[in-house]
Amino acid sequence: MKILLVEDDQATRAMLERSLGDYHVVETATDGQSALGLVEQFDYDLMLLDVGIPEVDGISVCKRLRARGCQMPILLLTAKDGATDRVLGLDAGADDYMIKPFNIPELLARIRALLRRGRTMAPAIATYGELQIDCVINEIRHGQQVLRLTPKEYGILELLLLHPQRIFSRAALIDRLWELDESPTESAISSHVKAIRQKLKAAGASQDLIETIYGFGYRLRSLNLLTSTSPKEIAIDQPKVAAESVSSMMLELWARFKDSFDEQIDVLDQGIAALEKGCLTSDLQQLAKQTAHKLVGSLGVYGFPQGSIIARQIEDLLQLPEIQLQAPAISKVAQLVTALKQELQREPALTQTAPAAIAQSSDLVPCPLVLVVDDDQLLTDRLKAEAKARSLQLEAAANLAQAQQIIESTIPDIVLLDLTFADSNENGLTWLETLKQHYPQLPIVVFTARNHLSDRVAAARLGIQAFLQKPIASAQIFQAIQTTLQQVNAQSLRPQPAIAGKVLIVDDDPIILHRVSLMLSPWGLHVTPLLEPQRFWETLTGAIPDLLILDIEMPGLNGIELCQVVRNDPHWGNLPILFLTAYQDTKTIVQAFAAGGDDYIRKPILEPELIARVLNRLQPEQIRRQQFAAAFIDQSLDINQSHDPEEMA
């Protein structure tokens, strides 16, 4: 797939190019005017658009494209974290919105969801004879054998598999799979196709599956049977980007761009010097403010979450009017820049997670407290040694009694819990159940040598965020901790025009059902609440909703399973589905998007964000929904009439 990345910050742009380049063709623009020109000349499958770009800002770019009738999915990236900013982006026509610094696996999951929507909900897994493509993990198999393809070979075969009846010319393949500054000859395409054929033959293909249509191009050879499958469960044990490869990539990029961060700090120093002398020009103030804004996003991405928080505070101070930029504010800016310099002397914490919601006050966010409950002294000592470098506080308890004492005095931000203890008969699951009764919102990560399915099911039902299997590397443990600590922050929402539509929400919490109904009803939406997921199908087919909201953890059936049920039915394959859940871990987010979800909102519910995302899913699809509802009713009438005794006679 071909992505246009519009980002003016060089370091962030390079990181995104590297992260996406293994799976997609990425072309870049550094300002809004260039982006508009590229979209006029070339076809893209998705635009990744920064808001604060020169020439034409991202919001205006989005509005202009939508005004021209452009339907390309647009994902906005910005360091602005207010709910009002999100709503402005969604109102402008964006399909999704992520705040810098962002989590790379979640970003990739959201991109995959938007690309699926752009391909009219192509299935996560599709088969063509013995060929099978898994679009979630970017893997193609022939029978049971994985094909070892280069990125370009994968791209060619992916296009052919997802469009099995379409002929792709060599020029079309070059346009979709190569960047502008790359100009392969058409003979190079022939070489790639030849390599694919050889690998298919080596994997056991009994016939040449790629057909050459002379004078036109390539397509898959016609088969008698073409099936698409959506498996009942798509397991994703690891994020799309492995922690080790991400760390290696980020170290390389940090070494490359460290000097550019120093240059940005110099700009802030110039601003402070001008402030102290009373000669700060509006241009220099604007430049310093823009520099701090860029650092908010790029520092968090490059492993300096605390640096991102400091940069946010500097940006807020630099936005003050001149009359308020007096001695106290100047002194505060100078202190923050000094703290930022000290932060950049540390080694980057190379875990790809978004920091906790950035503080709105001038105080820095304290390091999260992790309680480790495990009797393995060597393991806890090793984790303690690494925790400080990862901006975490860590306290250890060798048994459940000690853990209970610690929690009664200080509530940790997250608990890392073993299920067995060598010197006692203590049961971690029993304690976990008690803990969840008293502290239902406390995140829990289980890591244990026990590997029984019953343990995993019991822990999942108690609402844990992750289940880790010993032995496990400390880096993976910290990655799970950091992922679980992600949060989303939002503020107030401005009013929007009402829109007619029907929403079905499925949740086993009656309070949530009532609250969501109260939120959405004033906007002209008819909300059908469903407390019992076992009645889902009859309620769905009776209500014929325009949008579906699913909780994930429910008794008997979970939301991801219900999403897969919907996507398996051709009548409901395009129904917008929004997950509303307390789960914040990257694994669950990726699973939700892989199952066919269109959006993901975390509890506790932020009313402005929920309304904005619901209306964004409903407004562009009104005509299609009306046509679908009419077709569904017509088909129901046809079925009823076909059982009429007189007609049968």
Order of alpha helices (4+ residues) and beta strands (2+ residues): beta-alpha-beta-alpha-beta-alpha-beta-alpha-beta-alpha-beta-beta-beta-beta-alpha-alpha-alpha-beta-beta-beta-alpha-alpha-alpha-alpha-beta-alpha-beta-alpha-beta-alpha-beta-alpha-beta-alpha-beta-alpha-beta-alpha-beta-alpha-beta-alpha-beta-alpha-alpha-alpha
